[in-house]
Amino acid sequence: MAPTQPLGTSGHAIAWIPGEGMWQPSGHSGAGLFAEERDMIVCLQIANAAMFTPLAALLLFSFPSLGALSAIASCLFASAAIEATQFLMAAGRTVDIDDLLFNTLGGAIGALITRFSRYAVRMQAPAVRHRA
């Protein structure tokens, strides 16, 4: 997403508490979110997870010797790099721990799907015998 303000013109906002805006938004003195707001946040978190699912799969298919945990860690580091960039740009973006968590969850889902698909292909493939 593009910055909402010119670079360096905004303060640094960090949301460290997971799910902080989901249940008690800062501007709603004690009142919960409207259903539409909560639905939007849930869709945003699903999109965050979906964004990193292909990255883990791509890493595991591109580098067969790479382990699932390494692929998930790569997704974690890539997400942390994105959040750090948002922090350093100071352009109206909030650094959010939920983004980091859901991006990493997406990487874990991608790694799980890749591992399962490799296992399923091996189970379906007929055994190949080498002639000596």
N, C-alpha and C positions, 0 to 999 in steps of 0.2 A: 504494500500500500504506500501511496505517496504521503510525505509529511503534510500535516494540516497547517503548519506555520513555517515561515522561513527558518532555516537551520540556525540553531543557537539562540533563538528568541524565546524559548519556553523553559520553564523549570524542569527538573528531573522528577518524574512521578514513578514510584515503584510500588507495586501491590505484592507484598510478601506473603500474605495469608491466603492459602488455597481456598477458592470458593468465596472470597470476601464479598464480591459484588453480587453473588448469586442469591444470598439470603438476606443481607442487610446492607443495602446500598448507602453510601456515605451521605447522599443528599436527601434521604427519606426519613428523617427523625423517627425511627422506631417502626415505621410502616414497611411491609414487605414489598416485593416487586409486583407489578401487574403481570398477568399471565403472558402477555405479549412480550414483555421485557425478558422474562425468564426463558421463554421459548427462543428468543433471539440469542441469548447467552448460550443456551444448550446447543443451538445450531452452530454458533461460533466455535464452541469447543469440539464439536464433531468435525467441523471443517479443519480445525487445527490438527486433529488426529489424522484425518484423511490426507492432509498435505504431506505428512512424513511417512505414510505407509509405503508409497512407491520407492522412497529413498532407500529404506532398509532392504526391500526386495531387490532393487537394482544393485546395491552393494553386494548382496549375497550371491546373486547370479553372475555378477562381473568378476568377483573374486571368490571362487569356490572354496579356497582355503580359509577364508575369513569366517570366524565364528559368529553365532547369533548375538552374543553379548557384545562383541566388538561392533557389529552393525548398529545395535541399539545405542551403544556409547557414542558412536559417530553421529547418530541423530540427536542425542543429548547435546553434544558439542556444537553441532550446526545450529540448533535452536538457541543455545546460549550465545552464540555469535550474533544471531539475529537480534536477540534481546539487548545485548551489549551495544550493538550498533544503534538501536533505537534510543538507548540511554545517552550515548555520546552525541547523537544528532541534536537532542534537545529541541525537537520540532513538534511538540504537541502529542507525542506518542507515549503511552504508559507501558513501562516494563512490568510484565505480569507473570507471576510464578505459575499461574494456570496455563499460560501459553507453553511454558517450558515443560510442564507435566504432561499436557495433552499431546504436544508434539512428540515427546519421548514415548508416550503410550502408542501413538500411531506407528512409530518405528518398531515397537515391540509387536504390534499386530502384524506389520509387514514381515517381520522376521518369522513369526509364527506361521503365517500363511505360506511363506517360502519353504520353511522346513516341512510343513505338512504336504505341500505339493511335490516336493522332492521325494518324500516317503511314498506318496501315492503312486508316483510314476515308477519308482523301483518295484513296488508291489504288483503293478500291472504289466511290467515288462517281463517277457519270458527270459528265463535264465540262458545266458550265452555261454556256450562251452568252447573252449579253445582247443583246437586240434594240435596234438604234439607231433 
